[in-house]
């Protein structure tokens, strides 16, 4: 709800005003929103800027900002389908040439990052621009293990963070995402995820990414790994299933990504021991489930991995790629209940993290290892296509 005096005299409410750039600020904590307003005022000319937001305005809004207040909503840790719908509507109302969406934690973005995101759309014929964040090696591991390598291999996309927390887009991209968001919301009234990168590829729109530097990654209120992992991974699996006719067509191979700044790695020895223990326990307890999903050769390789000591634990990249592909096939075929299926993938994901921590701690740069994982997914894509078309044919 708005405060008693939500619009200070020095702030101008944007009702039917127009601007080149519309910035849609999603619901976030008050202190974050206040900082975002400061960054926007310092980065852009207020004459060409309108801010739309679901947040309650602070008492000391920066002077001359034009702000469009929208119905409030609860803060969430990622962009929601309703955010895309509202951003597209606001962009249309204000005749914006570019629409910048900022998610929770956007106060940690630099003014240079904000400028790069908006300029990429305003000054070039690009429909969608997403950030390339500089995160610590232990941050965003679901992205590094599954989202990035799987999206790169399946959709031939080099975008490092295919589930962005911030993005900038043209009106026609916003319209496309709003339509997709409406379909997703209709089919899944609860929590749902929209994949902007996949939608841009499906539409044949031009896309790019810009260096955004460090960013604070918002954390879900429910930190229980099972629910978060199932939500994100299951949503990507569903999107891949929905776009199967697109990604099975041959696509041009992508160049290797440019090197990025490495962030200092912290020792994870204790966590590795716990994750390896969880993997070993699952190896014993999931003997009735894993064989329904994984071919014999993968099961044999996992058994060999389970006897390794934590400090020496490694999960081969090609094995991990094959595991994810086989779980994706099982998700499509509903081999078992999808919730149980994704739960059975979690111990294998923990094994991947343990292996990744050991590899990076041994001196391999984190980004080099993540690129090696992505390369393994790309190399094995013919297996995915073959099993998608002939699902009963296991290649051991």
C-alpha positions as CSV (number, residue, x, y, z in Angstrom):
1,X,0.0,0.0,0.0
2,X,1.1,3.6,-0.6
3,X,2.2,5.8,2.2
4,X,0.1,8.7,3.4
5,X,2.1,11.1,1.2
6,X,3.5,8.7,-1.4
7,X,4.5,11.4,-4.0
8,X,6.8,14.1,-2.7
9,X,6.4,17.5,-4.4
10,X,9.7,17.2,-6.2
11,X,8.7,13.9,-7.9
12,X,6.6,13.9,-11.0
13,X,4.2,11.0,-11.5
14,X,4.2,9.7,-15.0
15,X,0.7,9.0,-16.3
16,X,0.7,9.5,-20.0
17,X,4.2,10.8,-20.4
18,X,6.5,9.3,-23.0
19,X,10.2,8.4,-22.7
20,X,12.9,6.5,-24.6
21,X,13.6,4.3,-21.6
22,X,11.1,2.7,-19.3
23,X,12.7,1.1,-16.2
24,X,10.5,-1.5,-14.5
25,X,11.6,-2.1,-10.9
26,X,10.2,-5.3,-9.4
27,X,9.1,-5.6,-5.8
28,X,12.1,-5.6,-3.5
29,X,13.1,-4.5,0.1
30,X,12.7,-0.8,0.7
31,X,16.4,-0.1,1.2
32,X,17.2,-1.8,-2.1
33,X,14.5,0.2,-3.9
34,X,15.8,3.5,-2.5
35,X,19.3,2.7,-3.7
36,X,18.1,1.7,-7.2
37,X,16.4,5.1,-7.5
38,X,19.6,6.8,-6.7
39,X,21.5,4.8,-9.3
40,X,18.9,5.5,-11.9
41,X,18.9,9.2,-11.2
42,X,22.8,9.2,-11.4
43,X,22.9,7.2,-14.6
44,X,20.2,8.5,-16.9
45,X,18.8,11.8,-18.1
46,X,15.5,12.1,-16.3
47,X,14.0,13.7,-19.4
48,X,14.2,10.4,-21.2
49,X,13.4,8.1,-18.3
50,X,10.2,6.8,-16.7
51,X,10.3,4.4,-13.8
52,X,7.4,2.0,-13.2
53,X,7.4,0.1,-9.9
54,X,5.3,-2.0,-7.6
55,X,7.3,-0.6,-4.6
56,X,6.1,1.9,-2.1
57,X,7.9,5.2,-2.7
58,X,10.3,6.4,0.0
59,X,9.9,9.8,1.5
60,X,12.9,11.3,-0.2
61,X,12.5,10.4,-3.9
62,X,15.4,11.8,-6.0
63,X,14.3,15.1,-7.6
64,X,12.7,15.1,-11.1
65,X,12.2,11.3,-11.4
66,X,9.0,10.4,-13.2
67,X,7.5,7.4,-11.5
68,X,4.5,5.3,-12.5
69,X,3.1,3.6,-9.4
70,X,1.6,0.1,-10.0
71,X,-0.5,-2.2,-7.7
72,X,1.9,-3.6,-5.1
73,X,3.0,-7.2,-5.0
74,X,5.1,-9.4,-2.8
75,X,8.8,-9.5,-3.5
76,X,10.2,-12.7,-5.1
77,X,13.7,-13.9,-5.6
78,X,13.5,-14.0,-9.4
79,X,11.5,-12.3,-12.2
80,X,7.9,-13.6,-12.3
81,X,5.6,-13.9,-15.3
82,X,3.5,-11.0,-14.0
83,X,6.6,-8.8,-14.1
84,X,6.9,-9.3,-17.8
85,X,3.2,-8.6,-18.4
86,X,3.2,-5.4,-16.4
87,X,6.5,-4.2,-17.9
88,X,5.1,-4.7,-21.4
89,X,1.9,-2.8,-20.6
90,X,3.9,0.1,-19.1
91,X,6.2,0.2,-22.1
92,X,3.3,0.4,-24.4
93,X,1.5,3.1,-22.4
94,X,4.6,5.3,-22.3
95,X,5.7,4.5,-25.9
96,X,9.2,3.5,-24.7
97,X,11.8,2.5,-27.2
98,X,13.5,0.2,-24.6
99,X,12.3,-1.5,-21.4
100,X,14.8,-2.3,-18.7
101,X,13.6,-4.7,-16.0
102,X,15.5,-4.7,-12.7
103,X,15.0,-7.6,-10.3
104,X,15.6,-8.0,-6.6
105,X,19.2,-7.0,-5.5
106,X,19.6,-4.6,-8.5
107,X,21.0,-2.0,-6.1
108,X,24.3,-4.0,-6.4
109,X,24.5,-3.3,-10.1
110,X,26.9,-0.5,-11.1
111,X,25.8,2.6,-13.0
112,X,28.0,1.3,-15.9
113,X,26.0,-1.9,-16.0
114,X,22.7,-0.1,-16.1
115,X,24.0,2.1,-18.9
116,X,25.4,-0.8,-20.9
117,X,22.1,-2.7,-20.7
118,X,20.0,0.2,-21.9
119,X,22.4,1.5,-24.6
120,X,22.7,-2.0,-26.2
121,X,18.9,-1.8,-27.1
122,X,18.7,2.0,-27.7
123,X,21.7,2.2,-30.0
124,X,21.6,-1.1,-31.9
125,X,19.0,-3.3,-33.6
126,X,19.0,-5.8,-30.7
127,X,15.8,-7.1,-29.2
128,X,17.0,-8.6,-25.9
129,X,20.1,-7.8,-23.9
130,X,21.0,-9.8,-20.8
131,X,23.8,-9.3,-18.3
132,X,26.9,-11.4,-17.9
133,X,27.5,-11.2,-14.1
134,X,30.9,-11.7,-12.4
135,X,30.0,-14.1,-9.6
136,X,32.2,-16.0,-7.1
137,X,33.0,-19.5,-8.3
138,X,30.7,-21.0,-5.6
139,X,27.7,-18.8,-6.6
140,X,25.0,-19.8,-9.1
141,X,25.9,-23.4,-9.3
142,X,22.6,-24.6,-10.7
143,X,23.2,-22.2,-13.5
144,X,26.8,-23.5,-14.0
145,X,25.9,-27.2,-13.8
146,X,22.6,-27.3,-15.7
147,X,21.1,-24.1,-17.0
148,X,24.0,-22.7,-18.9
149,X,25.4,-25.9,-20.4
150,X,22.0,-27.3,-21.3
151,X,20.7,-24.1,-22.9
152,X,24.0,-23.7,-24.7
153,X,23.9,-27.2,-26.2
154,X,20.1,-27.4,-26.9
155,X,19.4,-23.9,-28.2
156,X,23.0,-23.0,-29.4
157,X,23.0,-20.0,-27.1
158,X,26.2,-18.6,-25.6
159,X,24.4,-16.5,-22.9
160,X,26.1,-17.4,-19.7
161,X,23.1,-16.7,-17.5
162,X,20.0,-17.9,-19.4
163,X,17.7,-17.1,-16.4
164,X,18.6,-13.4,-15.9
165,X,17.5,-11.3,-12.9
166,X,17.8,-8.1,-15.0
167,X,17.4,-7.5,-18.8
168,X,16.6,-4.9,-21.4
169,X,14.4,-5.4,-24.4
170,X,12.5,-3.8,-27.3
171,X,8.7,-3.4,-27.3
172,X,8.3,-6.3,-29.6
173,X,10.4,-8.5,-27.3
174,X,8.3,-7.3,-24.4
175,X,5.2,-8.2,-26.3
176,X,6.5,-11.7,-27.0
177,X,7.5,-12.3,-23.4
178,X,4.2,-10.9,-22.1
179,X,2.3,-13.4,-24.3
180,X,4.5,-16.3,-23.1
181,X,4.0,-15.1,-19.5
182,X,0.2,-15.2,-19.9
183,X,0.3,-18.8,-21.2
184,X,2.6,-19.9,-18.4
185,X,0.4,-18.3,-15.8
186,X,-2.7,-19.8,-17.2
187,X,-1.2,-23.3,-17.2
188,X,0.6,-23.0,-13.9
189,X,-1.2,-20.6,-11.5
190,X,1.4,-21.1,-8.8
191,X,5.2,-20.5,-9.1
192,X,6.3,-20.3,-12.8
193,X,9.4,-19.3,-14.6
194,X,9.7,-17.6,-18.0
195,X,12.9,-18.2,-20.0
196,X,13.5,-14.9,-22.0
197,X,16.6,-16.3,-23.9
198,X,14.7,-19.3,-25.2
199,X,11.8,-17.1,-26.3
200,X,14.1,-14.8,-28.2
201,X,15.7,-17.7,-30.0
202,X,12.3,-19.2,-30.8
203,X,11.1,-15.8,-32.2
204,X,14.3,-15.4,-34.3
205,X,15.1,-12.1,-32.5
206,X,18.5,-10.6,-32.1
207,X,20.1,-11.0,-28.7
208,X,23.3,-10.1,-26.9
209,X,24.8,-10.0,-23.5
210,X,26.9,-7.3,-21.8
211,X,29.4,-7.4,-19.0
212,X,27.6,-6.3,-15.8
213,X,30.3,-6.9,-13.3
214,X,29.5,-8.2,-9.8
215,X,26.0,-8.6,-8.6
216,X,24.3,-9.7,-5.4
217,X,22.3,-12.9,-6.2
218,X,18.9,-12.8,-4.4
219,X,18.2,-15.9,-2.3
220,X,14.8,-17.7,-2.1
221,X,13.0,-17.5,1.2
222,X,12.7,-21.2,1.0
223,X,16.3,-22.3,1.1
224,X,15.5,-26.0,1.0
225,X,17.4,-27.3,-2.0
226,X,14.8,-29.8,-3.1
227,X,12.1,-27.3,-3.9
228,X,14.4,-24.7,-5.4
229,X,16.2,-27.2,-7.6
230,X,12.9,-28.9,-8.7
231,X,11.4,-25.5,-9.6
232,X,14.2,-24.2,-11.7
233,X,15.3,-27.5,-13.4
234,X,11.8,-28.8,-13.9
235,X,10.8,-25.4,-15.6
236,X,13.8,-25.6,-18.0
237,X,13.0,-29.2,-18.8
238,X,9.4,-28.2,-19.6
239,X,10.5,-25.3,-21.8
240,X,12.8,-27.6,-23.7
241,X,10.0,-30.1,-24.2
242,X,7.7,-27.3,-25.5
243,X,10.3,-26.1,-28.0
244,X,11.4,-29.5,-29.2
245,X,10.6,-28.8,-32.9
246,X,12.9,-25.8,-32.7
247,X,16.1,-27.2,-31.1
248,X,16.2,-30.5,-33.0
249,X,17.0,-28.6,-36.2
250,X,20.7,-28.2,-36.9
251,X,22.1,-25.0,-35.6
252,X,25.5,-23.3,-36.1
253,X,28.1,-24.2,-33.5
254,X,29.1,-21.4,-31.1
255,X,32.5,-20.0,-30.5
256,X,34.1,-20.5,-27.1
257,X,33.2,-17.8,-24.6
258,X,35.6,-15.0,-23.9
259,X,37.6,-15.2,-20.6
260,X,36.1,-13.4,-17.7
261,X,37.6,-12.1,-14.5
262,X,38.2,-14.8,-12.0
263,X,37.0,-14.3,-8.4
264,X,38.9,-15.8,-5.5
265,X,37.9,-19.3,-4.6
266,X,37.2,-20.4,-1.1
267,X,38.0,-23.8,0.3
268,X,35.0,-26.2,0.4
269,X,36.6,-29.3,1.8
270,X,34.0,-29.8,4.5
271,X,31.1,-29.3,2.1
272,X,32.7,-31.8,-0.3
273,X,32.7,-34.5,2.3
274,X,29.1,-34.0,3.1
275,X,28.1,-33.9,-0.6
276,X,30.0,-37.1,-1.3
277,X,28.4,-38.8,1.6
278,X,25.0,-37.8,0.4
279,X,25.8,-39.2,-3.1
280,X,27.0,-42.5,-1.6
281,X,23.8,-42.8,0.4
282,X,21.8,-42.2,-2.7
283,X,23.8,-44.8,-4.6
284,X,22.6,-47.3,-2.1
285,X,19.0,-46.0,-1.6
286,X,18.0,-45.2,-5.2
287,X,18.9,-48.5,-6.8
288,X,15.2,-48.9,-7.9
289,X,14.9,-45.5,-9.4
290,X,18.2,-44.6,-11.2
291,X,18.0,-47.8,-13.4
292,X,14.7,-46.6,-14.7
293,X,16.4,-43.4,-16.0
294,X,20.1,-44.1,-16.6
295,X,21.7,-46.7,-18.9
296,X,23.9,-49.4,-17.5
297,X,27.2,-47.7,-18.5
298,X,26.3,-44.6,-16.6
299,X,25.3,-46.6,-13.5
300,X,28.6,-48.4,-13.7
301,X,30.6,-45.2,-13.8
302,X,28.6,-43.8,-10.9
303,X,29.4,-46.9,-8.9
304,X,33.1,-46.3,-9.6
305,X,32.8,-42.7,-8.5
306,X,31.1,-43.6,-5.3
307,X,34.2,-45.4,-3.9
308,X,36.5,-42.3,-4.4
309,X,37.7,-40.4,-1.3
310,X,36.1,-36.9,-0.9
311,X,39.4,-35.2,-1.6
312,X,39.9,-37.2,-4.9
313,X,36.3,-37.2,-6.0
314,X,35.6,-36.4,-9.6
315,X,32.5,-36.7,-11.8
316,X,33.5,-36.8,-15.5
317,X,32.0,-34.0,-17.6
318,X,30.7,-36.4,-20.2
319,X,29.0,-38.5,-17.6
320,X,27.3,-35.5,-16.1
321,X,26.1,-34.4,-19.5
322,X,24.7,-37.9,-20.2
323,X,23.0,-37.9,-16.8
324,X,21.2,-34.6,-17.4
325,X,20.1,-35.7,-20.8
326,X,18.7,-39.0,-19.6
327,X,16.8,-37.2,-16.8
328,X,15.4,-34.8,-19.4
329,X,14.2,-37.7,-21.4
330,X,12.6,-39.3,-18.4
331,X,10.9,-36.0,-17.5
332,X,9.4,-35.9,-21.0
333,X,8.3,-39.5,-20.8
334,X,7.1,-39.2,-17.2
335,X,9.0,-42.4,-16.5
336,X,8.3,-41.8,-12.8
337,X,6.5,-39.0,-11.0
338,X,8.3,-35.8,-12.0
339,X,8.7,-34.6,-8.4
340,X,10.4,-37.9,-7.5
341,X,12.4,-37.8,-10.7
342,X,13.9,-34.3,-9.9
343,X,14.5,-35.4,-6.3
344,X,16.5,-38.4,-7.6
345,X,18.7,-36.0,-9.6
346,X,19.6,-33.9,-6.6
347,X,22.3,-36.3,-5.1
348,X,23.9,-36.4,-8.6
349,X,23.9,-32.6,-8.7
350,X,25.6,-32.6,-5.3
351,X,28.2,-35.0,-6.7
352,X,28.8,-32.6,-9.5
353,X,29.3,-29.7,-7.1
354,X,31.7,-31.8,-5.0
355,X,33.7,-32.6,-8.2
356,X,33.6,-29.0,-9.3
357,X,34.9,-27.7,-6.0
358,X,37.8,-30.2,-6.1
359,X,38.7,-29.3,-9.6
360,X,38.7,-25.6,-9.0
361,X,40.5,-25.9,-5.7
362,X,43.3,-27.9,-7.5
363,X,44.0,-24.8,-9.7
364,X,41.7,-25.0,-12.7
365,X,40.0,-21.6,-13.3
366,X,36.3,-21.9,-12.6
367,X,35.2,-20.5,-15.9
368,X,37.5,-22.9,-17.8
369,X,35.9,-25.8,-16.0
370,X,32.3,-24.5,-16.6
371,X,33.2,-24.2,-20.3
372,X,34.5,-27.7,-20.3
373,X,31.2,-28.9,-18.9
374,X,29.3,-26.9,-21.6
375,X,31.5,-28.5,-24.3
376,X,30.6,-31.9,-23.0
377,X,26.9,-31.1,-23.3
378,X,27.4,-29.8,-26.9
379,X,29.4,-32.9,-27.9
380,X,26.7,-35.2,-26.6
381,X,23.7,-33.4,-28.1
382,X,23.3,-36.1,-30.9
383,X,22.6,-38.6,-28.1
384,X,19.8,-36.3,-26.8
385,X,18.3,-35.9,-30.2
386,X,18.4,-39.6,-30.9
387,X,16.8,-40.5,-27.6
388,X,14.2,-37.8,-28.0
389,X,13.1,-39.3,-31.3
390,X,13.5,-43.0,-30.3
391,X,13.2,-42.9,-26.5
392,X,13.2,-46.6,-26.0
393,X,16.7,-46.9,-27.4
394,X,19.3,-46.8,-24.6
395,X,22.9,-46.2,-25.8
396,X,25.1,-47.7,-23.1
